[in-house]
């Protein structure tokens, strides 16, 4: 809490320092910045999120981040594989337990697993199946969020007009280093 106050206060002082140091000239000609500014399309993030919601990975293709598509489908495939595997085992142990309640003793686990073990196995595989479902839903939602955030960041203006960099100065009197942060902005 104190550190954030110190950082905020130091940025405030830097802002006042630079505002006082600016001199206004009426005959100063302002040249246009050499960097080109692309127009911002506010619907691009919504399009990317919509495309990813309709078909997972399509928003990443829209953003031209093709390397993310195998990650999306890999996560969904892993979740589906474990869902399918745990669901098969859950149904198998549930059917065996139901047949034992009906009085049949012809299952392959008769004499090996008791009824309590079968109930415990059903609960375990059901829980694992539900976790696999949550993993699939999580990858699907992360796919949509990633496409949206990536489309927002593609439009973010990153140029030299604003930079924050560490600065190391050597004191000429005692030859010790001073560490600071420099905030540069140009209009």
Buried (B, 14 or more C-beta within 10 A) or exposed (E): EEEEEEEEEEEEEEEEEEEEEEEEEEEEEEEEEEEEEEEEEEEBBEBBBBBBBEEBBBBBBBBEBEEBBEBBBEBBEBBBEBBEBBBEBBBBBBEBBEBBEEEEEEBEBEEEBEEEEBBEBBEBBBEBBEBBBEBBEEBBEBBBEBBBBBBBEBEEEEEEEEEEEEEEEEEEEEEEEEEEEEEEEEE
